[in-house]
Amino acid sequence: MQTNNLTLSPTTDRPFELAKTSAKMTISEVFAERKGSYLNEFTLFVAHFNSIPNFIHEVDIDCKKANLWFSENYKSEIKDFYYDKRYFNRSKKAEIDDIFYFLYDDLIVDFDTNCSTVRFLFRKTELSKVEDIINSIHKFKKRKQKQKPEISLLVNSMTGIETKSLQITKPKLNIEDNYNEDFKEIHKTILRRLSRKNDKGLVLLHGKPGTGKTSYIRYLISSLKKDVIFLPPNMASAITNPSLISILIDNPNSIFVIEDAENIVVDREQDGNSPVSALLNISDGLLADCLNVQIICSFNTDISKIDSALMRKGRLIAKYEFKELEVEKAQQLSNKLGFETNINKPMTLTSIYNQDEKDFQQSRKSNPIGFQAINNNR
């Protein structure tokens, strides 16, 4: 491994002696605050060596195989080690997650199985010795596999807003079959703009329930090569939370999906802290130039109730109202799905796809107001 531009040899003249200007930490500080971690490798190094380490990390490593190779080939050099075992994906047998090896003068090698990462911390150990291990560990680089589309779901936690990665399945959706003729050009516009890097803007999708908004969004985001952050309806208020901006900063050039966005896109307050104001700042304000985040909002509310500021030229990528499928299109789709129904009025996609399911809606019965007389003559 070659290092560019920097000479990493130790300096001879020290501006201060670290041992005299720093105090040993308490042993409890070596435990990590990060969720799922056992020890913090940096505080572990300081606890053992009272020194600030150099740090190198290698990612996408098959740590199980690399650890087996390392423990066999360097067993004569290993002076000590710590490890933790845990259950992965509800497995019946606990497996090693983190293992911390100590070798040479002050080298710590941390194999982090869960993160597929190997970390190297050292100060006095010769760089060439560290590089020898790194070059050998490159043999265990994971091959990139084609992954299923993912979304980052925003959730509330004890420490604030966090993201959870969820895989989604790309629906087998034919745009021409499932949507009216006027949608084809809109779809092309949306797909072209959302495929651009370092772009911004807003997509507004509205219409009655069952007309295909969610299916289209799922199809759209699984067709793009961008990270997707999803704001669920129960977290609409998070749009004004400063923690959300931090997450968007960590995920530039991504797509931000807000489903059932009625509470966000309607009625702007005058104090400047309303959901609409927050949305405007992210989509086309000062923040937008830094974040390059594109936003998709879906809602059932009529477009006339939406704040007009959201629909200004230059800010809006596209808006579209999803309606029932027109009679001819509905009949064609019904026939393709194998139904023999004769359709004579526009239908929602939900109704067309679920024609063989029973309607469990009960007809309302008129009940008299007041008390009902009880006949005791039985």
N, C-alpha and C positions, 0 to 999 in steps of 0.2 A: 504494500500500500504506500503510495507516495503522498507526501504533504506538499501543497503548493503555497508559495509566497511567504510562508512563515518559517522561521528557524525555531525549532522547539527544543533547543538545548538549554539546560538550566543556566540561569544568570549567576555570575559570581558575586556581584555587589548587591546585597539585599538592602532595601530602604528601611526595613524593620525586621525583627525576629518574631515570627508569628507565635512561637511558643510562649514568648514573654508578654504578648499583647492580647492573647485570647485565653479564655478559661475553659477547662474541660466541662462538657455538658453532663447533665444527669442521664443515667442509663435509660430512663423511660422515654427519652426523646428520640430514640432510634426507631420507635414504632411509627408506622406510616399513618397519616391522616387520610390518605386516599382510600376510597371505597374498594374493598377487595384485595388490598395490599397488606402484606405482613410487616415488612421492614422498609424504611426509607433508606435507600442505598447511600445517599449523601450524608445523612446524619450518622449512619453506621460507620462510614469512613472516618468522619471527624471523631466519633467516639473511640475508635481504635487508634487513630494516628495523629489526632489533634492537628490536622492540616487540611487545607482546601485542595481537593483533587482535580486533576485533569479528567476530562470525561469524553468518552467515545461510545456511541451506541450504533448497533447494527439492527436493522428492521427486517421483517418478513423472513425470519429464520425458523426452521423446524427445530424448536428447542429440545424436543424429546430426543431426536437423533443426534443433534449437536452435543447435548449433555452426555449421552452415552459415549460418544467419541472423546469428548474432553476429559471425562472422569477416568477413562482408560489410558489415554496418552499422557496425561499430566498428573497421574496419581502420586508420583514421587515428589512433585513440586507442591502439591496441595497441603497446606499447613492446618487448615481448619475450614469448616463450612457450617452454614445454617440453611434450613429449608422449611417450607410449609407444604402440607398436602391438603387438597380440598376435592370436593365432588363437582365434576363438570357435567352440565346438562343432565342432571338427575341420574348420573351413572351410579352403579352399585358399589364401585370401588374407588376409593380416594386416590388421586394421582398428584404427583409433585407439580406445584405451580411455580413458585420462586425458589431458587437455590443460589446461595451466595458463597462463592469459593474465595479463599484467601491463599495467595501464593506469591513467591518472590519477596521483594522488600516490602511492598505495600499495595499489591494489585488485588482488587476485588473484581471478580467476574460474576455478574448476575444474569442467570438464565430465567427470563420471565416467559413461561410457557403460554399463559393466557393472552399476552400481548404479542407473542412471536418476536420478542426483542431480546438481544443480548447487550448488556451494558458493561463497560470497562471503566473503572475508576482507579487512578494511580497518581503518584507524585514522584517517588524516588526510582521506581522501577523503570528500567531502560525501555524507551519507546519501541525499539526493534523487537523486544520480546513480546510486547503487546501486539505489534503488527503481525508477527508470526502466527499468533492465535487467530487474529481477525482474518487473515488470508485463508487459513484452513477452514474457518467457520463459514466462509462464503460458499463452500461446497454444499451447505445445507440450506441455501436460499430456497424459499418456496416458489414454485412456479405459479404465476398468476392464473387463476381460474376464472372462467366467465361466471360472474355472480348474478344472482337474481336482483332485480331492481330493489332499492331500499329507500325508505323515508326516515327522517329523523323526527320522531314524535316528541313534541314539547310536553313535559310533565312537571307537576309541582313536586318538590322534594323538601326534606327537612332544611336543606341549605339554599333553597330558592328554585328557580327554573332550571331544569336539565333537559337533555335530549336522550331518547331511547331509540336505538336503531331497530327498525322492523322491516322484514322482507315483504314485498308485495308481489302478487302474481299478475303478469301482464294479461289483460283480458283479450280474448279472441274477438275483437270488435272491428267490424267492417263499417267504416264511416258512411259509405254510400248507402248501405242497407239500413242503417239504424237511425239516420238523421235526414231531415228534409233537404231538398236540393240547395237551398240558400246557405247551407252550412259549409259546403265544400270549400269555398273560397275563404271563409272565415278561418276554418281549420288550417289551411295552408299559411295564412298570415300569422296565426298564433304559433304554429310549428316553426316557421322561418325565424320569427323574432326571438322565441325562447331558445333557439339553437345558437344564437349569437353569444359570443363571449363579451364580457364587460359592457353589458347592456342593462337597461332598467325599464320600468313601465308597469302598467297595470292591465290585467285581463279581468273583465266582469262577465260572469256567466250566471244567468238567472232563469227562472221558469218554475212551473208547477212541480211538485214532487212526482217522481216516477218518469220524468221525461229524459233521463239519461245524463244528467250533469256529473254525478259522481263517477259513473262508468267512463265517461269521456276523460275526466281528470286523471283517473287511474291509467287509462290508455296513454294519455299524453305524457305524464311524468315518467312512465316506464319506457317511452320511446326516446327520451332525451338522455344526454350524458352529463347531466348536472346533478349536484346534490339537491335534495328536496327537504325542506323543513315544513312540518305540518302542524298547524295550530288547530286543535280540536274545538268544537263549539263550547264545551264547558270551561275553556280557558280564554274566552274572548277578551276578558279584562286584562290579560297579560300583554296586550298590544301597547299599553302605556307603561309597562314595567321596564325600568332601566336595564334589568338583567337580560331582557330580550335583545337589546341592542348589542350587548356583549356577545351573545350567541351568533348574531348575524355578522358581527365583525370577524368572528372565528370561522365563518362560512361564507366568504365572499363569492360572488358570481354564482349564487345559488337561486333556487326557486322557492318562494315562500307561499304555501297554500293555506288559505283560510276558508274552511267549509262552514256553511250556515252562518254567513257573516252579517246577518241583519243588524245585530247589535253594534257592529263596527262601522258600517257604511251609511247608516241613517242618522239624522239629527246631530249636527255638530254644536257643541256648547261654545260659549263665548270666551272661556278662560284659556284657550289654547292647549289644554291638556286632554282634549277629547280623543276618542279612538280614531275619528276621521283625521284629526290633525296629526296624530302619530303615523297613520297610514300615508298621509301626504308627504311627511318628512322622509319616510323610508322609500317611497316610490319615486319622488321627484324633488325632494328638498335637498338641502346641503348634504345630508347623510347619504343620499342616493348616489352621488358622484363617487363616494368612497366605498360604499357597500356593493354596488352593481348587483342588487337583488331585484329580481322580477317577481311580481305578486299576482297570484290567481285568487280571486274572491268568487265564491258561489253563494247564492241566496235565493230564497223563494219570493221575497218581497218584490213588488212592482218597481220597475226602474224609475218611475216618476218620484218615488220616495227617497231616492239615493241623492246624497249631497252632490250638487252640480260641479263642485270643484274637482271631484274624482274623474269627471268626463271631459276635461279640457284637452284640446289638441296638444300633442307632444307628450302628454302624460299617459294617455290611454292607448294601449296596443290594440285592443279589440273589445267589443261587447256584443253579447248575443243572447237572445231569448230562446230557450228550448221550449218547444211546443209539442202538442200531440203529433204523432206521425200522420201525415195526410193519408186519405183513404186508400189511394192507389199504392202508396209506399207501404202502408200498414198491411194491406192484403198480400203484397209480394213477400214481405218479411214473414207473415204468418204462414204462407205456403212453404217457404224455405225451411221453416221450423217444423213442418210436418203436420200442421193443423188444417182442418177442413172447414174452418169457420168462414162464413160469408160476412165480410166486414163492410158496413155501410156508413160509418162515421169515423172521424179521427180518433186515434187511440194512443195512450201513453205506452212507452216501451215496456213498463212493468206489466201492464195489462196484456200486451201481446205475448210476452215471454211466459206468462203464468196463466194461460187460458184453461189449463187442466186442473188448476187448484180451486178448491171450494172457496166461496165467499162467506167468511165467518161474521160479517157485519150483520147484526140483528136489526130487524125493523123496530122502530120505536113504537111502544104501545102508550096510548094516552091513559094516564092514571088520574083519578079524581083527586083534587086538592082537599086536604083535611083528613080526618080520621075515617077509617073504613069500618063499617058496622060488622060485628062478628055474629054469625048465626050460631047460637048455642043449642038450637033445637035439632039435635042429632039423634 
